[in-house]
Amino acid sequence: MTSTPIAKPEAAALPIFGLLAAILSVQVGAAFAKGLFPVLGAEGTTMLRLAIGAVMLAAVLRPWKIMPTRRGCPGSPPMASLFRS
């Protein structure tokens, strides 16, 4: 019989703070977008919110640090061979 370690009480606060931050972000973004609808329209406001969200996500995850390399994917062919006829 194996036992699972009990999480520290401090560790339970991190998901709660993350959830509250997500809720706050959605609500503040919606309140900000409400004033932009007359100026930018629905499409412009949606594009702006998506662009800001993408920049925030890129700042947190930093995808340029984990870009795959050719050496990391030995089974995949080079892109030039895919376009030969």
HELIX and SHEET records of a PDB file:
HELIX    1   1 PRO A    9  ALA A   12  5                                   4    
HELIX    2   2 ALA A   13  LEU A   61  1                                  49    
HELIX    3   3 PRO A   63  ILE A   66  5                                   4    
HELIX    4   4 MET A   79  LEU A   82  1                                   4    
END                                                                             
